Amino acid sequence: MAYNLEEQEQLENLKAFWKQYGSFILTVVAVVALAVAGWRGWGWYQAREAASASVVYEQLRDAASAKDIARVRAAAGTLFEQYGGTAYGQMAALVAARAYAEAGDAKAAKVPLEWAMSNAKDEEFRHAARLRLAALLLDEKAHDEAIRLLAIEAPGRFAGEYADRRGDVFAAQGKSSEAKTEYRKALDSLGADSPLRRLVQLKLDSLGGEGA
């Protein structure tokens, strides 16, 4: 095929450009292709992990409902070890802890709660685990340890729940003034529609305090 002078010049420029930048362009294309493939592969892997974790999580819930602690321990262990990075890991921590607590094994209940405090991805689960652990410590009369655990700045609705739990600890220690202060803080923080408000008010009234 014959080219006119302008076409030949464009062709020569293209050849020169490709000679100079061709390897770089091919490398970029290859990297992008690999990145896309990797992203899709990672998405597939995560979906598969979540599906597998959901099966084990249902086994955990069934075991907890049946109060079969041996099965609870086995399912929870699998979730923490193999699927701890999924959402089911953090949910499993709370389910397992409740099952152990209901079985009267407070020591075992602490383990998944401590795991959730350190490993749960969602802040809500980390706070829920901390509050439940504080309740266990309160039951054990480990009051100072419970107060240390609750001595953090909590956001949103959790501010009220933390204050309520601190009030419970102080009340158990016979520190009525400190307990009333915390219960008032809880009432100030809890929303008007919070189901916890009535309970906090009852506890405050029992100490001779006034609501906020």
C-alpha positions as CSV (number, residue, x, y, z in Angstrom):
1,M,0.0,0.0,0.0
2,A,1.4,3.4,-1.0
3,Y,1.4,6.2,1.6
4,N,1.6,9.9,0.9
5,L,4.3,12.0,2.5
6,E,2.1,13.1,5.4
7,E,1.0,9.5,6.2
8,Q,4.6,8.3,6.0
9,E,5.6,11.0,8.4
10,Q,2.9,10.1,10.9
11,L,3.8,6.4,10.6
12,E,7.4,7.1,11.3
13,N,6.4,9.2,14.3
14,L,4.3,6.4,15.6
15,K,7.1,3.9,15.1
16,A,9.5,6.2,17.0
17,F,6.9,6.8,19.8
18,W,6.3,3.0,20.1
19,K,10.0,2.3,20.1
20,Q,10.5,4.7,23.0
21,Y,7.4,4.1,25.1
22,G,6.0,0.7,23.8
23,S,7.6,-1.4,26.6
24,F,6.3,1.1,29.3
25,I,2.8,1.0,27.8
26,L,2.7,-2.8,27.7
27,T,4.0,-2.9,31.3
28,V,1.2,-0.5,32.5
29,V,-1.4,-2.5,30.6
30,A,-0.2,-5.7,32.2
31,V,-0.1,-4.2,35.7
32,V,-3.7,-2.8,35.3
33,A,-4.9,-6.2,34.0
34,L,-3.3,-8.0,37.0
35,A,-4.8,-5.4,39.4
36,V,-8.3,-6.0,38.0
37,A,-7.8,-9.7,38.1
38,G,-6.5,-9.5,41.6
39,W,-9.4,-7.3,42.7
40,R,-12.0,-9.6,41.2
41,G,-10.2,-12.6,42.8
42,W,-10.1,-10.9,46.2
43,G,-13.8,-10.2,45.9
44,W,-14.5,-13.8,45.0
45,Y,-12.4,-15.0,48.0
46,Q,-14.2,-12.7,50.4
47,A,-17.6,-13.8,49.2
48,R,-16.5,-17.5,49.6
49,E,-15.1,-16.8,53.1
50,A,-18.3,-15.0,54.2
51,A,-20.5,-17.9,52.9
52,S,-18.4,-20.5,54.7
53,A,-18.4,-18.4,57.9
54,S,-22.2,-17.9,57.8
55,V,-22.6,-21.7,57.9
56,V,-20.4,-22.0,61.0
57,Y,-22.1,-19.1,62.6
58,E,-25.5,-20.7,62.2
59,Q,-24.0,-23.8,63.8
60,L,-22.8,-21.7,66.7
61,R,-26.3,-20.1,67.1
62,D,-27.9,-23.5,67.1
63,A,-25.5,-24.8,69.7
64,A,-26.0,-21.8,71.9
65,S,-29.8,-22.2,71.7
66,A,-29.4,-25.9,72.6
67,K,-27.0,-24.9,75.4
68,D,-24.4,-27.4,74.0
69,I,-21.3,-25.7,75.2
70,A,-19.0,-28.3,73.6
71,R,-20.4,-27.4,70.2
72,V,-20.4,-23.7,71.0
73,R,-16.7,-23.9,71.8
74,A,-15.9,-25.8,68.6
75,A,-17.9,-23.5,66.3
76,A,-16.6,-20.3,68.0
77,G,-13.0,-21.6,67.8
78,T,-13.4,-22.2,64.0
79,L,-14.9,-18.8,63.5
80,F,-12.1,-17.0,65.4
81,E,-9.3,-19.0,63.8
82,Q,-10.5,-19.2,60.2
83,Y,-13.0,-16.4,59.8
84,G,-12.0,-13.8,62.3
85,G,-11.7,-11.2,59.6
86,T,-15.3,-11.6,58.6
87,A,-18.3,-9.9,60.2
88,Y,-19.3,-13.3,61.5
89,G,-16.2,-13.4,63.8
90,Q,-17.3,-10.3,65.8
91,M,-20.9,-11.6,66.0
92,A,-19.8,-15.0,67.1
93,A,-17.8,-13.4,70.0
94,L,-21.0,-12.0,71.6
95,V,-23.0,-15.2,71.0
96,A,-20.3,-17.4,72.5
97,A,-19.8,-15.1,75.5
98,R,-23.5,-15.1,76.3
99,A,-23.6,-18.9,76.0
100,Y,-20.7,-19.3,78.4
101,A,-22.1,-16.8,80.8
102,E,-25.5,-18.5,80.9
103,A,-23.7,-21.8,81.5
104,G,-22.0,-20.2,84.6
105,D,-18.5,-20.1,83.1
106,A,-17.6,-16.4,83.4
107,K,-13.9,-17.1,82.8
108,A,-14.7,-18.7,79.4
109,A,-17.1,-15.8,78.6
110,K,-14.3,-13.2,79.0
111,V,-12.2,-14.8,76.3
112,P,-14.4,-14.0,73.3
113,L,-15.3,-10.6,74.7
114,E,-11.6,-9.7,75.0
115,W,-11.1,-11.0,71.5
116,A,-13.9,-8.8,70.2
117,M,-12.5,-5.7,72.0
118,S,-9.2,-6.1,70.1
119,N,-10.3,-7.6,66.8
120,A,-13.9,-6.6,65.9
121,K,-13.9,-4.3,62.9
122,D,-17.1,-2.5,63.8
123,E,-16.9,0.0,66.7
124,E,-20.4,-1.1,67.8
125,F,-19.2,-4.6,68.5
126,R,-16.1,-3.4,70.4
127,H,-18.2,-1.3,72.7
128,A,-20.8,-4.0,73.2
129,A,-18.0,-6.4,74.2
130,R,-16.5,-4.0,76.6
131,L,-19.8,-3.3,78.3
132,R,-20.6,-7.0,78.6
133,L,-17.1,-7.7,80.0
134,A,-17.6,-4.9,82.6
135,A,-20.9,-6.6,83.6
136,L,-19.1,-9.8,84.2
137,L,-16.5,-8.0,86.3
138,L,-19.3,-6.4,88.3
139,D,-20.8,-9.8,89.0
140,E,-17.4,-11.0,90.3
141,K,-17.2,-7.8,92.4
142,A,-14.0,-6.8,90.5
143,H,-15.2,-3.2,90.8
144,D,-11.9,-1.4,90.3
145,E,-11.1,-3.4,87.2
146,A,-14.6,-2.7,85.8
147,I,-14.3,1.0,86.4
148,R,-10.9,1.0,84.6
149,L,-12.5,-0.8,81.7
150,L,-15.3,1.7,81.5
151,A,-13.0,4.8,81.7
152,I,-13.1,5.7,78.1
153,E,-14.9,8.4,76.0
154,A,-17.7,6.6,74.2
155,P,-19.6,8.1,71.2
156,G,-23.3,8.5,70.7
157,R,-25.7,6.2,72.5
158,F,-22.8,4.3,74.0
159,A,-22.0,7.3,76.2
160,G,-25.2,6.7,78.1
161,E,-24.7,2.9,78.4
162,Y,-21.2,3.4,79.7
163,A,-22.4,5.9,82.3
164,D,-25.2,3.6,83.3
165,R,-22.7,0.7,83.8
166,R,-20.4,2.9,85.8
167,G,-23.3,3.9,88.0
168,D,-24.0,0.2,88.6
169,V,-20.4,-0.4,89.7
170,F,-20.4,2.6,92.1
171,A,-23.8,1.5,93.5
172,A,-22.4,-1.9,94.1
173,Q,-19.5,-0.3,96.0
174,G,-21.9,1.7,98.1
175,K,-20.8,5.0,96.5
176,S,-24.2,6.5,96.2
177,S,-23.1,10.0,95.2
178,E,-20.9,8.8,92.4
179,A,-23.6,6.4,91.2
180,K,-26.2,9.1,91.1
181,T,-23.8,11.3,89.1
182,E,-23.3,8.6,86.5
183,Y,-27.0,7.8,86.3
184,R,-27.7,11.4,85.6
185,K,-25.0,11.4,82.9
186,A,-26.7,8.4,81.4
187,L,-30.1,10.1,81.3
188,D,-28.5,13.2,79.7
189,S,-26.9,11.0,77.0
190,L,-29.7,8.5,76.3
191,G,-32.2,9.4,73.7
192,A,-35.8,10.1,74.7
193,D,-36.9,6.9,73.0
194,S,-34.2,4.7,74.6
195,P,-35.6,1.7,76.4
196,L,-32.8,2.0,78.9
197,R,-34.0,5.4,80.2
198,R,-36.8,4.0,82.4
199,L,-34.4,1.5,84.0
200,V,-31.8,4.2,84.7
201,Q,-34.4,6.4,86.2
202,L,-35.6,3.6,88.5
203,K,-32.1,3.0,89.7
204,L,-31.5,6.8,90.3
205,D,-34.8,7.0,92.2
206,S,-33.8,4.1,94.3
207,L,-30.8,6.1,95.5
208,G,-32.9,9.1,96.3
209,G,-31.8,11.0,93.2
210,E,-33.7,13.2,90.8
211,G,-34.0,12.6,87.0
212,A,-32.6,14.9,84.4
